[in-house]
């Protein structure tokens, strides 16, 4: 192993995946998983940065105003049939 390859190696071979970052940020992890992720984040600047970004985005989404619903949307949704019409038993659909 050369000196340049040592410095090119990432701090960790495995980083937290997107699902783990989101679950950590949202507090949706079990205690053991949370503790493992927190220990990793404490030592991994890349994952800590991703958690910080996710926290910022989460905060912005929660403080954003609700979008306006188009006026005709409810009428359009009401026009969708709740159930499919029953087939006529007298019509053959196959051999």
C-alpha positions, 0 to 999 in steps of 0.5 A, spaced: 500 500 500 502 506 497 502 513 501 497 516 496 493 510 497 492 511 504 490 518 504 485 516 498 482 511 502 475 514 505 474 514 513 469 509 513 468 503 508 461 503 509 456 509 510 449 510 512 444 509 506 439 514 505 434 510 508 438 510 515 439 518 514 432 519 514 430 514 519 435 517 524 433 524 523 426 523 523 427 519 530 424 512 527 430 508 529 430 503 534 435 504 540 440 499 538 440 502 531 440 509 533 446 508 538 450 505 532 448 510 527 450 516 532 456 512 534 458 512 526 455 519 525 460 522 531 466 519 527 464 520 520 464 527 517 460 525 511 455 522 514 454 527 519 453 532 514 448 528 510 444 528 517 445 536 518 442 537 510 436 532 512 435 535 518 435 542 515 430 539 509 426 536 514 425 543 518 424 547 511 418 542 509 415 542 516 415 550 516 412 550 508 405 552 507 400 547 505 399 547 497 393 550 494 388 544 492 385 546 485 378 548 486 375 542 481 379 537 484 374 534 489 369 534 483 374 530 479 375 525 484 368 524 486 366 522 478 371 516 479 367 510 480 368 507 487 367 500 484 367 497 477 361 495 474 359 487 475 360 483 468 354 481 465 354 473 466 351 472 459 357 475 456 363 470 454 370 472 455 374 466 453 373 459 451 
